[in-house]
Amino acid sequence: MARRRASRPTHYSRSARLGELLREILASELAHLDDERLDLVSVTGVETSAELSRATVYVSALDAEEAPAALEALEEHRLQLKQAVARSSAVRRVPDLVFALDPSISAGERVDQILRDLADEDE
């Protein structure tokens, strides 16, 4: 069994490293797209499949009512975003991009609302 050196940096899975690289590239590219539906959209995370063929890109929209339009805009710009990843990275095969709203944002808002409701009941 090989021992790990103390001076060696922590190793992350290949899919986690690719996900972080994609998040950085896509966030940068979103800032350059000229589409008003994407003005208040940010990339919150990317999960890649184990075989690195598919990447789920989680986004959040500041205005929840504009989220469906933002997802539609991302679908329209999918090819352009995939080309940006190909240009900016050294991956052999760029994974298929699938866009989804980040569920943690709405879950956090729900918890916040529950806490506010409990505080109102105590008063």
C-alpha positions in Angstrom: 0.0 0.0 0.0 1.5 3.3 -1.1 1.8 6.1 1.5 0.8 9.6 0.8 3.3 12.3 1.3 2.5 15.1 3.7 3.7 17.8 1.3 1.4 16.5 -1.5 -1.7 18.6 -2.2 -5.1 17.1 -1.6 -6.3 15.1 -4.6 -9.8 15.6 -5.9 -11.6 13.3 -8.3 -11.2 14.1 -12.0 -15.0 14.8 -12.3 -14.8 17.4 -9.5 -11.7 19.1 -11.1 -13.5 19.2 -14.4 -16.7 20.6 -12.8 -14.8 23.4 -11.2 -13.0 24.2 -14.4 -16.3 24.3 -16.3 -17.9 26.5 -13.6 -15.1 29.1 -14.0 -15.2 29.0 -17.8 -19.0 29.2 -18.1 -19.3 32.0 -15.5 -16.7 34.0 -17.4 -18.4 33.3 -20.7 -21.9 34.3 -19.3 -20.6 37.7 -18.5 -19.6 38.2 -22.2 -22.9 37.0 -23.7 -25.1 39.8 -25.1 -28.5 38.5 -23.9 -30.5 40.5 -21.4 -32.2 37.4 -20.1 -28.8 36.3 -18.7 -27.9 39.6 -17.0 -28.9 38.4 -13.4 -27.8 34.8 -13.8 -24.8 33.2 -12.2 -23.3 29.7 -12.3 -23.4 28.2 -8.8 -21.9 24.8 -9.6 -21.3 22.0 -12.1 -21.6 18.3 -11.5 -20.0 16.0 -14.1 -20.9 12.4 -14.7 -18.4 9.8 -13.7 -17.5 9.1 -17.4 -17.2 12.9 -18.0 -19.6 12.9 -20.9 -22.3 15.0 -19.3 -22.2 18.1 -17.1 -25.1 19.5 -15.2 -24.6 23.3 -14.9 -26.5 24.7 -11.9 -27.5 28.4 -12.2 -29.3 30.9 -10.1 -31.3 33.8 -11.2 -31.7 36.8 -9.0 -35.3 37.2 -10.1 -37.1 33.9 -9.7 -39.8 34.9 -12.2 -37.1 35.3 -14.9 -35.6 31.8 -14.3 -37.5 30.0 -17.0 -36.5 32.6 -19.6 -32.9 32.4 -18.4 -32.9 28.6 -18.8 -34.3 29.1 -22.3 -31.5 31.5 -23.1 -28.9 29.1 -21.9 -30.3 26.4 -24.1 -30.1 28.8 -27.1 -26.4 29.6 -26.3 -25.5 26.0 -25.4 -23.3 25.5 -28.6 -21.5 28.8 -28.0 -20.8 27.9 -24.4 -19.6 24.5 -25.3 -17.2 26.0 -27.9 -15.9 28.4 -25.2 -15.1 25.4 -23.0 -13.3 23.7 -25.9 -11.2 26.8 -26.5 -10.4 27.5 -22.9 -9.6 24.0 -21.7 -7.4 21.1 -22.6 -10.1 18.4 -22.4 -10.3 15.9 -25.2 -14.0 15.8 -25.3 -16.2 18.6 -24.0 -19.1 17.1 -22.0 -22.7 17.8 -23.0 -24.1 20.7 -21.1 -27.4 20.4 -19.3 -28.7 23.5 -17.5 -30.8 23.4 -14.3 -31.8 25.8 -11.6 -29.8 25.4 -8.4 -32.1 23.7 -5.9 -30.1 24.9 -2.9 -31.2 28.5 -3.4 -34.9 27.7 -3.2 -34.3 25.3 -0.2 -32.4 28.1 1.6 -35.3 30.5 1.0 -37.8 28.0 2.3 -35.8 27.4 5.5 -35.5 31.2 5.9 -39.3 31.6 5.5 -39.9 28.9 8.1 -37.6 30.6 10.6 -39.4 33.9 10.0 -42.8 32.2 10.5 -41.6 30.7 13.8 -40.3 34.1 15.0 -43.6 35.7 14.2 -45.5 33.0 16.2 -43.3 33.6 19.2 -44.1 37.4 19.2 
